Amino acid sequence: MHALAALLRKDGRVLRNLRQTAREQSVFKVVFILMFAVGMLAGLGYLFLEGFRFLSALGGIGVMLIRHLFALFFFGLGLMMILSNIITTYTTVFHSEEIPFLLCRPIAPGEILLHKWLETTLISSWAFFFIIIPFIGAFAWHEHLSLLFMLWTFLFSIPFVLLYAGVGTLITLLVLRWAPRWRPQVWVGAALLVLIGWGIWTLVGTNNLAGANNLAGANNLAGANNLAGAGKPQTGDAAFILERFVPGLKLAACPLWPSAWVAEGIVALSRDQWLRGGLLFGVLLANVLVVGLLVEGLGNAQFVQAWQRTRASHASRRELPSSPRLRRTSRRAGLVGTMALETRLAFLAPDTRALVTKDLRTLLRDPAQWIQGLLFFGLLALYFFNLRNLHYHQLSAVWRNLIVFLNMFSLSAVMCSFCSRFIYPQLSLEGQSFWLIGLAPTTMGRVLKIKFLASLAGMLTISVGLMAVSTAMLDVGWQVWVTALGLAVAISLGFCGLATGLGAVFLDLKQRNPMAIISGFGGTLNLVLSLAYMVAAILPFGVLYHYHTLGRIGAGALRAGMVSASAWLIVITLAVTLLPLVAGRRSLMRRDY
Protein backbone atom coordinates (compact mmCIF):
# COMPACT_ATOMS: atom_id res chain seq x y z
CA MET A 1 0.00 0.00 0.00
CA HIS A 2 3.02 2.29 -0.12
CA ALA A 3 2.27 3.08 -3.76
CA LEU A 4 -1.32 3.99 -2.87
CA ALA A 5 -0.08 6.32 -0.14
CA ALA A 6 2.29 7.98 -2.62
CA LEU A 7 -0.58 8.49 -5.08
CA LEU A 8 -2.73 10.01 -2.33
CA ARG A 9 0.11 12.39 -1.41
CA LYS A 10 0.28 13.38 -5.06
CA ASP A 11 -3.45 14.19 -4.99
CA GLY A 12 -2.91 16.31 -1.91
CA ARG A 13 -0.30 18.39 -3.71
CA VAL A 14 -2.61 18.75 -6.70
CA LEU A 15 -5.36 20.07 -4.44
CA ARG A 16 -2.97 22.55 -2.88
CA ASN A 17 -1.94 23.77 -6.33
CA LEU A 18 -5.59 24.21 -7.27
CA ARG A 19 -5.84 26.98 -4.70
CA GLN A 20 -3.42 29.04 -6.75
CA THR A 21 -5.44 28.31 -9.89
CA ALA A 22 -8.63 29.36 -8.12
CA ARG A 23 -7.08 32.72 -7.25
CA GLU A 24 -6.52 33.40 -10.95
CA GLN A 25 -10.22 33.00 -11.80
CA SER A 26 -12.32 36.06 -12.57
CA VAL A 27 -14.19 37.68 -9.68
CA PHE A 28 -17.40 37.57 -11.69
CA LYS A 29 -17.18 33.81 -12.05
CA VAL A 30 -16.40 33.20 -8.36
CA VAL A 31 -19.18 35.51 -7.15
CA PHE A 32 -21.71 33.93 -9.50
CA ILE A 33 -20.82 30.39 -8.43
CA LEU A 34 -21.10 31.32 -4.74
CA MET A 35 -24.41 33.12 -5.23
CA PHE A 36 -25.79 30.24 -7.28
CA ALA A 37 -24.67 27.66 -4.69
CA VAL A 38 -26.15 29.58 -1.76
CA GLY A 39 -29.38 30.24 -3.64
CA MET A 40 -29.64 26.60 -4.69
CA LEU A 41 -29.08 25.35 -1.15
CA ALA A 42 -31.63 27.80 0.23
CA GLY A 43 -34.18 26.91 -2.43
CA LEU A 44 -33.79 23.17 -1.93
CA GLY A 45 -33.97 23.57 1.82
CA TYR A 46 -37.21 25.53 1.52
CA LEU A 47 -38.75 22.95 -0.84
CA PHE A 48 -37.78 20.06 1.44
CA LEU A 49 -39.17 21.89 4.47
CA GLU A 50 -42.48 22.53 2.70
CA GLY A 51 -42.58 18.86 1.71
CA PHE A 52 -42.16 17.74 5.33
CA ARG A 53 -44.90 20.12 6.41
CA PHE A 54 -47.20 18.77 3.71
CA LEU A 55 -46.58 15.18 4.84
CA SER A 56 -47.24 16.12 8.46
CA ALA A 57 -50.57 17.66 7.44
CA LEU A 58 -51.70 14.30 6.01
CA GLY A 59 -51.98 12.85 9.50
CA GLY A 60 -51.08 9.23 10.21
CA ILE A 61 -50.06 8.33 6.67
CA GLY A 62 -47.69 11.29 6.56
CA VAL A 63 -46.03 10.29 9.83
CA MET A 64 -45.50 6.75 8.54
CA LEU A 65 -44.10 8.07 5.27
CA ILE A 66 -41.61 10.36 7.01
CA ARG A 67 -40.31 7.37 8.98
CA HIS A 68 -39.45 5.58 5.72
CA LEU A 69 -38.39 8.69 3.83
CA PHE A 70 -34.71 8.43 4.70
CA ALA A 71 -34.44 4.93 3.27
CA LEU A 72 -36.12 6.03 0.03
CA PHE A 73 -33.96 9.16 -0.16
CA PHE A 74 -30.68 7.27 0.23
CA PHE A 75 -31.92 4.56 -2.12
CA GLY A 76 -32.44 7.09 -4.92
CA LEU A 77 -29.15 8.85 -4.22
CA GLY A 78 -27.34 5.52 -4.26
CA LEU A 79 -28.62 4.70 -7.74
CA MET A 80 -27.57 8.15 -8.95
CA MET A 81 -24.13 7.63 -7.40
CA ILE A 82 -23.68 4.39 -9.35
CA LEU A 83 -24.59 6.06 -12.66
CA SER A 84 -22.44 9.08 -11.92
CA ASN A 85 -19.43 6.96 -10.99
CA ILE A 86 -19.77 4.81 -14.11
CA ILE A 87 -19.47 7.93 -16.27
CA THR A 88 -16.67 9.39 -14.15
CA THR A 89 -14.69 6.14 -14.10
CA TYR A 90 -14.94 5.74 -17.85
CA THR A 91 -13.66 9.26 -18.53
CA THR A 92 -11.07 9.69 -15.76
CA VAL A 93 -9.64 6.16 -15.68
CA PHE A 94 -9.85 4.59 -19.13
CA HIS A 95 -9.25 7.87 -20.97
CA SER A 96 -6.72 9.37 -18.58
CA GLU A 97 -3.25 10.37 -19.80
CA GLU A 98 -1.91 9.41 -16.37
CA ILE A 99 -2.62 5.68 -16.66
CA PRO A 100 0.16 4.83 -19.21
CA PHE A 101 2.66 6.57 -16.95
CA LEU A 102 1.47 4.69 -13.85
CA LEU A 103 1.45 1.31 -15.60
CA CYS A 104 5.15 1.75 -16.40
CA ARG A 105 5.96 2.25 -12.72
CA PRO A 106 6.31 -0.41 -9.98
CA ILE A 107 2.68 -0.02 -8.96
CA ALA A 108 0.22 -2.91 -8.92
CA PRO A 109 -2.81 -2.42 -11.21
CA GLY A 110 -5.07 -3.06 -8.25
CA GLU A 111 -3.55 -0.15 -6.33
CA ILE A 112 -3.98 2.09 -9.37
CA LEU A 113 -7.66 1.16 -9.55
CA LEU A 114 -8.04 1.67 -5.79
CA HIS A 115 -6.59 5.15 -6.13
CA LYS A 116 -8.87 5.93 -9.06
CA TRP A 117 -11.84 4.62 -7.08
CA LEU A 118 -11.15 7.14 -4.32
CA GLU A 119 -10.49 9.89 -6.87
CA THR A 120 -13.70 9.30 -8.82
CA THR A 121 -15.66 9.11 -5.56
CA LEU A 122 -14.43 12.59 -4.66
CA ILE A 123 -15.29 13.90 -8.12
CA SER A 124 -18.77 12.38 -8.36
CA SER A 125 -19.93 12.80 -4.75
CA TRP A 126 -20.07 16.59 -4.54
CA ALA A 127 -23.61 16.63 -5.96
CA PHE A 128 -24.61 14.01 -3.37
CA PHE A 129 -23.61 16.26 -0.48
CA PHE A 130 -25.04 19.28 -2.29
CA ILE A 131 -28.46 17.59 -2.16
CA ILE A 132 -28.22 15.95 1.23
CA ILE A 133 -27.23 19.10 3.15
CA PRO A 134 -30.53 20.97 2.56
CA PHE A 135 -32.52 17.74 2.99
CA ILE A 136 -31.00 16.96 6.38
CA GLY A 137 -31.16 20.60 7.45
CA ALA A 138 -34.85 20.82 6.56
CA PHE A 139 -35.63 17.56 8.36
CA ALA A 140 -33.73 18.64 11.48
CA TRP A 141 -35.54 22.00 11.43
CA HIS A 142 -38.94 20.34 11.02
CA GLU A 143 -38.36 17.73 13.74
CA HIS A 144 -36.53 20.16 16.07
CA LEU A 145 -33.42 17.97 16.19
CA SER A 146 -29.97 18.96 17.40
CA LEU A 147 -26.92 19.59 15.26
CA LEU A 148 -25.63 16.14 16.21
CA PHE A 149 -28.22 14.69 13.84
CA MET A 150 -26.45 16.34 10.92
CA LEU A 151 -23.12 15.04 12.25
CA TRP A 152 -24.39 11.44 12.33
CA THR A 153 -25.77 11.83 8.83
CA PHE A 154 -22.43 13.06 7.53
CA LEU A 155 -20.70 10.19 9.33
CA PHE A 156 -22.89 7.58 7.64
CA SER A 157 -22.76 9.31 4.26
CA ILE A 158 -19.00 8.82 3.76
CA PRO A 159 -18.98 4.97 3.68
CA PHE A 160 -22.31 5.03 1.85
CA VAL A 161 -20.81 7.11 -0.97
CA LEU A 162 -17.69 4.93 -1.09
CA LEU A 163 -19.80 1.78 -1.29
CA TYR A 164 -21.95 2.87 -4.23
CA ALA A 165 -19.03 4.50 -6.02
CA GLY A 166 -17.13 1.22 -5.71
CA VAL A 167 -20.06 -0.64 -7.25
CA GLY A 168 -20.00 1.80 -10.18
CA THR A 169 -16.25 1.25 -10.62
CA LEU A 170 -16.68 -2.54 -10.64
CA ILE A 171 -19.52 -2.36 -13.18
CA THR A 172 -17.42 -0.16 -15.48
CA LEU A 173 -14.42 -2.48 -15.24
CA LEU A 174 -16.44 -5.63 -15.97
CA VAL A 175 -18.37 -4.07 -18.85
CA LEU A 176 -15.26 -2.70 -20.56
CA ARG A 177 -13.46 -6.01 -20.08
CA TRP A 178 -16.16 -8.42 -21.27
CA ALA A 179 -18.76 -6.42 -23.24
CA PRO A 180 -18.89 -7.01 -27.03
CA ARG A 181 -16.93 -4.53 -29.15
CA TRP A 182 -19.95 -2.90 -30.67
CA ARG A 183 -19.82 0.53 -32.18
CA PRO A 184 -21.31 3.37 -30.12
CA GLN A 185 -24.15 3.59 -32.64
CA VAL A 186 -25.13 0.00 -31.82
CA TRP A 187 -25.15 0.71 -28.09
CA VAL A 188 -27.25 3.82 -28.67
CA GLY A 189 -29.68 1.87 -30.86
CA ALA A 190 -29.98 -0.85 -28.23
CA ALA A 191 -30.62 1.74 -25.52
CA LEU A 192 -33.30 3.41 -27.65
CA LEU A 193 -35.00 0.06 -28.31
CA VAL A 194 -35.03 -0.70 -24.59
CA LEU A 195 -36.45 2.76 -23.87
CA ILE A 196 -39.17 2.37 -26.51
CA GLY A 197 -40.05 -1.09 -25.20
CA TRP A 198 -40.23 0.25 -21.67
CA GLY A 199 -42.56 3.03 -22.83
CA ILE A 200 -44.85 0.60 -24.67
CA TRP A 201 -44.92 -1.72 -21.67
CA THR A 202 -45.74 1.23 -19.44
CA LEU A 203 -48.64 2.34 -21.63
CA VAL A 204 -50.08 -1.16 -21.95
CA GLY A 205 -49.69 -1.90 -18.26
CA THR A 206 -51.25 1.41 -17.29
CA ASN A 207 -54.25 0.93 -19.54
CA ASN A 208 -54.86 -2.62 -18.27
CA LEU A 209 -54.74 -1.56 -14.64
CA ALA A 210 -56.54 1.74 -15.02
CA GLY A 211 -59.94 0.64 -13.68
CA ALA A 212 -59.42 -1.33 -10.52
CA ASN A 213 -56.15 0.23 -9.44
CA ASN A 214 -57.34 3.80 -9.85
CA LEU A 215 -60.49 3.08 -7.84
CA ALA A 216 -58.59 1.32 -5.09
CA GLY A 217 -55.96 4.02 -4.94
CA ALA A 218 -58.55 6.79 -4.84
CA ASN A 219 -60.53 5.12 -2.06
CA ASN A 220 -57.47 4.48 0.07
CA LEU A 221 -56.14 7.99 -0.48
CA ALA A 222 -59.48 9.45 0.52
CA GLY A 223 -59.39 7.35 3.65
CA ALA A 224 -55.87 8.45 4.42
CA ASN A 225 -56.88 12.11 4.31
CA ASN A 226 -59.35 11.45 7.13
CA LEU A 227 -56.97 9.44 9.32
CA ALA A 228 -56.27 12.32 11.65
CA GLY A 229 -59.86 12.41 12.90
CA ALA A 230 -60.70 8.73 12.58
CA GLY A 231 -57.93 7.30 14.71
CA LYS A 232 -55.01 5.13 13.83
CA PRO A 233 -55.03 3.43 10.43
CA GLN A 234 -55.08 -0.29 9.90
CA THR A 235 -51.63 -1.68 9.22
CA GLY A 236 -52.66 -3.37 5.96
CA ASP A 237 -54.37 -0.26 4.59
CA ALA A 238 -51.44 1.97 5.50
CA ALA A 239 -48.93 -0.44 3.94
CA PHE A 240 -51.04 -0.59 0.78
CA ILE A 241 -51.19 3.18 0.53
CA LEU A 242 -47.44 3.59 1.09
CA GLU A 243 -46.49 0.95 -1.46
CA ARG A 244 -49.10 2.16 -3.95
CA PHE A 245 -48.35 5.87 -4.00
CA VAL A 246 -44.63 5.81 -3.19
CA PRO A 247 -42.94 3.42 -5.67
CA GLY A 248 -39.72 1.79 -4.51
CA LEU A 249 -40.46 2.28 -0.80
CA LYS A 250 -40.61 -1.45 -0.09
CA LEU A 251 -37.31 -2.11 -1.87
CA ALA A 252 -35.57 0.86 -0.22
CA ALA A 253 -36.67 -0.28 3.26
CA CYS A 254 -35.44 -3.85 2.73
CA PRO A 255 -33.14 -4.77 5.67
CA LEU A 256 -30.53 -6.14 3.24
CA TRP A 257 -30.20 -2.86 1.34
CA PRO A 258 -27.56 -0.26 2.36
CA SER A 259 -30.11 2.58 2.26
CA ALA A 260 -31.99 0.89 5.12
CA TRP A 261 -28.78 0.57 7.15
CA VAL A 262 -28.05 4.27 6.76
CA ALA A 263 -31.60 5.33 7.64
CA GLU A 264 -31.85 3.05 10.68
CA GLY A 265 -28.36 3.97 11.87
CA ILE A 266 -28.99 7.71 11.73
CA VAL A 267 -32.30 7.38 13.57
CA ALA A 268 -30.73 5.07 16.18
CA LEU A 269 -27.88 7.48 16.96
CA SER A 270 -30.35 10.37 17.13
CA ARG A 271 -32.29 8.43 19.78
CA ASP A 272 -29.09 7.68 21.76
CA GLN A 273 -29.18 4.00 20.74
CA TRP A 274 -25.40 3.85 20.46
CA LEU A 275 -25.06 0.08 20.23
CA ARG A 276 -27.52 -0.31 17.34
CA GLY A 277 -26.18 2.75 15.52
CA GLY A 278 -22.58 1.57 15.89
CA LEU A 279 -23.54 -1.91 14.70
CA LEU A 280 -25.16 -0.57 11.52
CA PHE A 281 -22.20 1.73 10.88
CA GLY A 282 -19.89 -1.27 11.26
CA VAL A 283 -21.98 -3.27 8.79
CA LEU A 284 -21.78 -0.43 6.28
CA LEU A 285 -18.03 -0.03 6.81
CA ALA A 286 -17.46 -3.79 6.44
CA ASN A 287 -19.21 -3.77 3.08
CA VAL A 288 -17.04 -0.85 1.96
CA LEU A 289 -13.92 -2.86 2.84
CA VAL A 290 -15.28 -5.85 0.91
CA VAL A 291 -15.88 -3.64 -2.14
CA GLY A 292 -12.33 -2.29 -1.75
CA LEU A 293 -10.95 -5.84 -1.77
CA LEU A 294 -13.00 -6.62 -4.89
CA VAL A 295 -11.73 -3.46 -6.61
CA GLU A 296 -8.13 -4.35 -5.81
CA GLY A 297 -8.51 -8.03 -6.73
CA LEU A 298 -10.32 -7.45 -10.00
CA GLY A 299 -7.96 -4.57 -10.74
CA ASN A 300 -4.94 -6.86 -10.47
CA ALA A 301 -6.65 -9.49 -12.63
CA GLN A 302 -8.53 -7.49 -15.27
CA PHE A 303 -7.65 -3.77 -15.23
CA VAL A 304 -4.70 -3.95 -17.65
CA GLN A 305 -6.68 -6.08 -20.11
CA ALA A 306 -9.71 -3.78 -19.91
CA TRP A 307 -7.55 -0.68 -20.40
CA GLN A 308 -5.68 -2.20 -23.35
CA ARG A 309 -8.97 -3.34 -24.88
CA THR A 310 -10.42 0.16 -24.61
CA ARG A 311 -7.31 1.85 -26.01
CA ALA A 312 -7.03 -0.69 -28.84
CA SER A 313 -10.62 -0.08 -29.91
CA HIS A 314 -9.99 3.67 -30.04
CA ALA A 315 -6.69 3.27 -31.87
CA SER A 316 -8.34 1.06 -34.48
CA ARG A 317 -10.75 3.85 -35.27
CA ARG A 318 -8.06 6.55 -35.42
CA GLU A 319 -5.15 4.83 -37.16
CA LEU A 320 -4.96 3.13 -40.55
CA PRO A 321 -3.73 -0.49 -40.70
CA SER A 322 -0.14 -1.13 -41.64
CA SER A 323 -1.03 -3.47 -44.52
CA PRO A 324 -1.59 -1.61 -47.84
CA ARG A 325 -4.61 -3.78 -48.61
CA LEU A 326 -6.17 -3.22 -45.20
CA ARG A 327 -5.34 0.48 -45.48
CA ARG A 328 -7.20 0.72 -48.79
CA THR A 329 -10.11 -1.20 -47.30
CA SER A 330 -10.22 1.08 -44.25
CA ARG A 331 -10.11 4.20 -46.40
CA ARG A 332 -12.82 2.79 -48.65
CA ALA A 333 -15.00 2.03 -45.61
CA GLY A 334 -14.51 5.54 -44.23
CA LEU A 335 -15.29 7.02 -47.63
CA VAL A 336 -18.42 4.90 -47.92
CA GLY A 337 -19.54 6.01 -44.44
CA THR A 338 -18.97 9.66 -45.31
CA MET A 339 -20.80 9.29 -48.61
CA ALA A 340 -23.72 7.55 -46.89
CA LEU A 341 -24.01 10.38 -44.38
CA GLU A 342 -23.82 13.00 -47.12
CA THR A 343 -26.44 11.10 -49.14
CA ARG A 344 -28.86 11.26 -46.23
CA LEU A 345 -28.25 15.01 -46.01
CA ALA A 346 -28.58 15.58 -49.76
CA PHE A 347 -31.49 17.98 -49.24
CA LEU A 348 -29.10 20.52 -47.65
CA ALA A 349 -26.97 23.04 -49.53
CA PRO A 350 -23.38 21.85 -50.26
CA ASP A 351 -21.69 24.12 -47.71
CA THR A 352 -24.32 23.31 -45.08
CA ARG A 353 -23.98 19.60 -45.74
CA ALA A 354 -20.20 19.74 -45.45
CA LEU A 355 -20.24 21.58 -42.11
CA VAL A 356 -22.98 19.41 -40.62
CA THR A 357 -21.21 16.23 -41.71
CA LYS A 358 -17.92 17.42 -40.19
CA ASP A 359 -19.57 18.34 -36.88
CA LEU A 360 -21.47 15.05 -36.66
CA ARG A 361 -18.39 12.96 -37.36
CA THR A 362 -16.36 14.97 -34.84
CA LEU A 363 -19.03 14.47 -32.18
CA LEU A 364 -19.48 10.74 -32.81
CA ARG A 365 -15.74 10.08 -32.61
CA ASP A 366 -15.69 10.88 -28.88
CA PRO A 367 -18.36 8.79 -27.10
CA ALA A 368 -16.94 9.77 -23.71
CA GLN A 369 -18.41 13.24 -24.23
CA TRP A 370 -21.77 12.89 -25.96
CA ILE A 371 -22.77 9.79 -24.00
CA GLN A 372 -23.14 11.97 -20.89
CA GLY A 373 -25.82 14.11 -22.50
CA LEU A 374 -27.48 11.02 -23.93
CA LEU A 375 -27.58 9.42 -20.49
CA PHE A 376 -29.18 12.44 -18.81
CA PHE A 377 -31.78 12.88 -21.56
CA GLY A 378 -32.40 9.12 -21.44
CA LEU A 379 -33.02 9.26 -17.69
CA LEU A 380 -35.46 12.11 -18.21
CA ALA A 381 -37.24 10.11 -20.91
CA LEU A 382 -37.38 7.08 -18.63
CA TYR A 383 -38.90 9.22 -15.87
CA PHE A 384 -41.44 10.82 -18.23
CA PHE A 385 -42.51 7.43 -19.59
CA ASN A 386 -43.09 6.19 -16.03
CA LEU A 387 -45.18 9.11 -14.81
CA ARG A 388 -48.29 6.94 -14.92
CA ASN A 389 -46.56 4.12 -13.08
CA LEU A 390 -45.89 6.71 -10.39
CA HIS A 391 -49.66 7.48 -10.44
CA TYR A 392 -49.08 11.19 -10.99
CA HIS A 393 -51.92 11.26 -13.53
CA GLN A 394 -54.34 10.39 -10.70
CA LEU A 395 -53.52 13.57 -8.80
CA SER A 396 -55.63 16.69 -8.90
CA ALA A 397 -55.24 19.31 -11.62
CA VAL A 398 -53.21 21.50 -9.25
CA TRP A 399 -50.51 18.89 -8.82
CA ARG A 400 -50.54 17.72 -12.43
CA ASN A 401 -50.02 21.26 -13.73
CA LEU A 402 -47.31 21.84 -11.15
CA ILE A 403 -45.50 18.65 -12.19
CA VAL A 404 -45.67 19.69 -15.86
CA PHE A 405 -43.80 22.93 -15.18
CA LEU A 406 -41.37 21.23 -12.78
CA ASN A 407 -40.61 18.78 -15.58
CA MET A 408 -40.07 21.77 -17.86
CA PHE A 409 -37.56 23.18 -15.38
CA SER A 410 -35.69 19.86 -15.14
CA LEU A 411 -35.59 19.44 -18.93
CA SER A 412 -34.43 23.05 -19.38
CA ALA A 413 -31.66 22.57 -16.81
CA VAL A 414 -30.31 19.54 -18.69
CA MET A 415 -30.60 21.42 -22.00
CA CYS A 416 -28.73 24.37 -20.49
CA SER A 417 -25.91 22.09 -19.38
CA PHE A 418 -25.82 20.34 -22.77
CA CYS A 419 -25.70 23.61 -24.73
CA SER A 420 -22.98 25.02 -22.48
CA ARG A 421 -20.91 21.86 -22.82
CA PHE A 422 -21.27 21.08 -26.53
CA ILE A 423 -22.64 24.07 -28.46
CA TYR A 424 -20.79 26.96 -26.83
CA PRO A 425 -17.20 25.64 -27.41
CA GLN A 426 -17.79 24.15 -30.89
CA LEU A 427 -16.29 27.15 -32.77
CA SER A 428 -13.34 27.46 -30.39
CA LEU A 429 -12.55 23.74 -30.74
CA GLU A 430 -11.79 24.28 -34.43
CA GLY A 431 -8.43 25.47 -33.13
CA GLN A 432 -5.58 26.24 -35.47
CA SER A 433 -7.52 24.79 -38.42
CA PHE A 434 -10.13 27.52 -38.18
CA TRP A 435 -8.43 29.34 -41.06
CA LEU A 436 -9.68 26.56 -43.36
CA ILE A 437 -13.25 27.59 -42.63
CA GLY A 438 -12.30 31.22 -43.11
CA LEU A 439 -10.92 30.46 -46.58
CA ALA A 440 -13.82 28.23 -47.59
CA PRO A 441 -16.23 29.46 -50.34
CA THR A 442 -18.75 30.73 -47.83
CA THR A 443 -19.15 33.60 -45.39
CA MET A 444 -18.59 33.51 -41.66
CA GLY A 445 -22.12 34.75 -41.15
CA ARG A 446 -23.43 31.71 -43.00
CA VAL A 447 -21.14 29.43 -40.98
CA LEU A 448 -22.60 30.84 -37.77
CA LYS A 449 -26.13 30.43 -39.14
CA ILE A 450 -25.48 26.80 -40.04
CA LYS A 451 -24.04 26.09 -36.58
CA PHE A 452 -27.09 27.67 -34.96
CA LEU A 453 -29.67 25.85 -37.10
CA ALA A 454 -27.95 22.47 -36.73
CA SER A 455 -27.86 22.75 -32.94
CA LEU A 456 -31.44 24.06 -32.90
CA ALA A 457 -32.67 21.04 -34.88
CA GLY A 458 -31.20 18.69 -32.29
CA MET A 459 -32.51 20.62 -29.30
CA LEU A 460 -36.01 20.95 -30.78
CA THR A 461 -36.21 17.22 -31.41
CA ILE A 462 -35.26 16.42 -27.84
CA SER A 463 -37.22 19.12 -25.99
CA VAL A 464 -40.48 18.91 -27.95
CA GLY A 465 -40.44 15.11 -27.91
CA LEU A 466 -39.85 14.84 -24.16
CA MET A 467 -42.41 17.50 -23.24
CA ALA A 468 -44.98 15.84 -25.50
CA VAL A 469 -44.43 12.59 -23.58
CA SER A 470 -44.63 14.38 -20.21
CA THR A 471 -47.91 16.16 -20.96
CA ALA A 472 -49.45 13.03 -22.50
CA MET A 473 -48.57 10.91 -19.46
CA LEU A 474 -49.98 13.47 -17.04
CA ASP A 475 -53.22 13.82 -19.05
CA VAL A 476 -53.40 17.62 -18.82
CA GLY A 477 -55.65 19.89 -20.83
CA TRP A 478 -54.89 21.14 -24.31
CA GLN A 479 -54.00 24.63 -23.03
CA VAL A 480 -51.23 23.30 -20.78
CA TRP A 481 -50.09 21.01 -23.62
CA VAL A 482 -49.76 23.89 -26.06
CA THR A 483 -48.02 26.05 -23.43
CA ALA A 484 -45.50 23.33 -22.57
CA LEU A 485 -44.60 22.67 -26.21
CA GLY A 486 -44.37 26.40 -26.91
CA LEU A 487 -42.01 26.82 -23.98
CA ALA A 488 -39.90 23.91 -25.26
CA VAL A 489 -39.56 25.60 -28.67
CA ALA A 490 -38.78 29.01 -27.18
CA ILE A 491 -36.19 27.70 -24.72
CA SER A 492 -34.48 25.71 -27.47
CA LEU A 493 -34.23 28.89 -29.54
CA GLY A 494 -32.89 30.92 -26.64
CA PHE A 495 -30.31 28.38 -25.46
CA CYS A 496 -28.96 27.70 -28.97
CA GLY A 497 -28.81 31.41 -29.81
CA LEU A 498 -26.96 32.26 -26.61
CA ALA A 499 -24.49 29.37 -26.85
CA THR A 500 -23.73 29.86 -30.55
CA GLY A 501 -23.55 33.66 -30.46
CA LEU A 502 -21.48 33.98 -27.29
CA GLY A 503 -19.24 31.15 -28.48
CA ALA A 504 -18.39 33.30 -31.51
CA VAL A 505 -17.95 36.49 -29.47
CA PHE A 506 -15.57 34.86 -26.98
CA LEU A 507 -13.76 32.72 -29.55
CA ASP A 508 -10.60 31.10 -28.14
CA LEU A 509 -8.61 29.23 -30.79
CA LYS A 510 -5.59 28.60 -28.57
CA GLN A 511 -7.37 26.36 -26.06
CA ARG A 512 -7.95 22.69 -26.89
CA ASN A 513 -9.56 21.66 -23.62
CA PRO A 514 -13.35 22.15 -23.79
CA MET A 515 -13.64 22.40 -20.00
CA ALA A 516 -11.17 25.29 -19.98
CA ILE A 517 -13.20 27.03 -22.70
CA ILE A 518 -16.41 26.59 -20.74
CA SER A 519 -14.91 27.80 -17.46
CA GLY A 520 -13.80 31.11 -18.96
CA PHE A 521 -15.65 34.41 -18.75
CA GLY A 522 -17.70 33.73 -21.88
CA GLY A 523 -18.79 30.29 -20.71
CA THR A 524 -19.78 31.64 -17.30
CA LEU A 525 -21.72 34.50 -18.89
CA ASN A 526 -23.50 32.03 -21.16
CA LEU A 527 -24.49 29.89 -18.18
CA VAL A 528 -25.72 32.90 -16.18
CA LEU A 529 -27.84 34.27 -19.02
CA SER A 530 -29.23 30.83 -19.87
CA LEU A 531 -30.35 30.17 -16.31
CA ALA A 532 -31.87 33.66 -15.99
CA TYR A 533 -33.70 33.24 -19.29
CA MET A 534 -35.00 29.82 -18.23
CA VAL A 535 -36.53 31.20 -15.03
CA ALA A 536 -37.94 34.29 -16.76
CA ALA A 537 -39.55 32.17 -19.49
CA ILE A 538 -41.15 29.38 -17.42
CA LEU A 539 -42.11 31.09 -14.16
CA PRO A 540 -44.90 33.42 -15.45
CA PHE A 541 -46.80 30.56 -17.11
CA GLY A 542 -46.36 28.26 -14.12
CA VAL A 543 -47.66 30.88 -11.69
CA LEU A 544 -50.68 31.69 -13.87
CA TYR A 545 -51.81 28.08 -14.24
CA HIS A 546 -51.13 27.34 -10.58
CA TYR A 547 -53.27 30.25 -9.39
CA HIS A 548 -55.99 29.33 -11.89
CA THR A 549 -56.24 25.71 -10.73
CA LEU A 550 -56.30 26.92 -7.11
CA GLY A 551 -59.27 29.13 -7.99
CA ARG A 552 -57.54 32.41 -7.15
CA ILE A 553 -57.97 33.82 -10.68
CA GLY A 554 -60.78 33.24 -13.17
CA ALA A 555 -60.80 32.28 -16.84
CA GLY A 556 -60.78 35.93 -18.00
CA ALA A 557 -57.76 36.80 -15.86
CA LEU A 558 -56.02 33.66 -17.09
CA ARG A 559 -56.52 34.64 -20.74
CA ALA A 560 -55.27 38.18 -20.11
CA GLY A 561 -52.28 36.84 -18.21
CA MET A 562 -51.50 34.34 -20.95
CA VAL A 563 -51.47 37.10 -23.56
CA SER A 564 -49.07 39.16 -21.45
CA ALA A 565 -46.87 36.16 -20.63
CA SER A 566 -46.76 35.12 -24.31
CA ALA A 567 -45.73 38.63 -25.37
CA TRP A 568 -43.06 38.63 -22.67
CA LEU A 569 -41.81 35.23 -23.84
CA ILE A 570 -41.59 36.37 -27.47
CA VAL A 571 -39.66 39.52 -26.53
CA ILE A 572 -37.06 37.84 -24.31
CA THR A 573 -36.67 34.89 -26.70
CA LEU A 574 -35.97 37.18 -29.65
CA ALA A 575 -33.54 39.18 -27.50
CA VAL A 576 -31.50 36.21 -26.25
CA THR A 577 -31.54 34.57 -29.69
CA LEU A 578 -30.85 37.41 -32.11
CA LEU A 579 -28.62 39.74 -30.10
CA PRO A 580 -25.87 37.16 -29.39
CA LEU A 581 -26.00 35.92 -33.00
CA VAL A 582 -25.64 39.43 -34.38
CA ALA A 583 -22.77 40.18 -32.01
CA GLY A 584 -21.12 36.86 -32.88
CA ARG A 585 -21.42 37.49 -36.61
CA ARG A 586 -19.80 40.92 -36.27
CA SER A 587 -16.99 39.44 -34.18
CA LEU A 588 -16.28 36.75 -36.77
CA MET A 589 -16.42 39.16 -39.70
CA ARG A 590 -13.82 41.46 -38.10
CA ARG A 591 -11.30 38.64 -37.60
CA ASP A 592 -8.35 37.94 -39.90
CA TYR A 593 -7.83 34.38 -41.10
Sequence and secondary structure as in RCSB ss.txt:
>XXXX:A:sequence
MHALAALLRKDGRVLRNLRQTAREQSVFKVVFILMFAVGMLAGLGYLFLEGFRFLSALGGIGVMLIRHLFALFFF
GLGLMMILSNIITTYTTVFHSEEIPFLLCRPIAPGEILLHKWLETTLISSWAFFFIIIPFIGAFAWHEHLSLLFM
LWTFLFSIPFVLLYAGVGTLITLLVLRWAPRWRPQVWVGAALLVLIGWGIWTLVGTNNLAGANNLAGANNLAGAN
NLAGAGKPQTGDAAFILERFVPGLKLAACPLWPSAWVAEGIVALSRDQWLRGGLLFGVLLANVLVVGLLVEGLGN
AQFVQAWQRTRASHASRRELPSSPRLRRTSRRAGLVGTMALETRLAFLAPDTRALVTKDLRTLLRDPAQWIQGLL
FFGLLALYFFNLRNLHYHQLSAVWRNLIVFLNMFSLSAVMCSFCSRFIYPQLSLEGQSFWLIGLAPTTMGRVLKI
KFLASLAGMLTISVGLMAVSTAMLDVGWQVWVTALGLAVAISLGFCGLATGLGAVFLDLKQRNPMAIISGFGGTL
NLVLSLAYMVAAILPFGVLYHYHTLGRIGAGALRAGMVSASAWLIVITLAVTLLPLVAGRRSLMRRDY
>XXXX:A:secstr
 HHHHHHHHHHHHHHHHHHHHHHTS HHHHHHHHHHHHHHHHHHHHHHHHHHHHHHHTTHHHHHHHHHHHHHHHH
HHHHHHHHHHHHHHHHHTTT THHHHHHTSS  HHHHHHHHHHHHHHHHSHHHHHHHHHHHHHHHHHHT  HHHH
HHHHHHHHHHHHHHHHHHHHHHHHHHHHS    HHHHHHHHHHHHHHHHHHHHHHHHHTHHHHHHHHHHHHHHHH
THHHH S  HHHHHHHHHHHSTTHHHHT TTSHHHHHHHHHHHHHTT HHHHHHHHHHHHHHHHHHHHHHHHHII
IIIHHHHHHHHHHHHHHHS  SSHHHHHHHHHHHHHHHHHHHHHTTTS HHHHHHHHHHHHHHHT HHHHHHHHH
HHHHHHHHHHTTTTTTGGGS HHHHHHHHHHHHHHHHHHHHHHIIIIITTTTGGGGGGHHHHHHSSS HHHHHHH
HHHHHHHHHHHHHHHHHHHHHHHHT  HHHHHHHHHHHHHHHHHHHHHHHHHHHHT  SS   HHHHHTSHHHHH
HHHHHHHHHHHHHHHHHHHHHHHHHTSS HHHHHHHHHHHHHHHHHHHHHHHHHHHHHHHHHHHT   
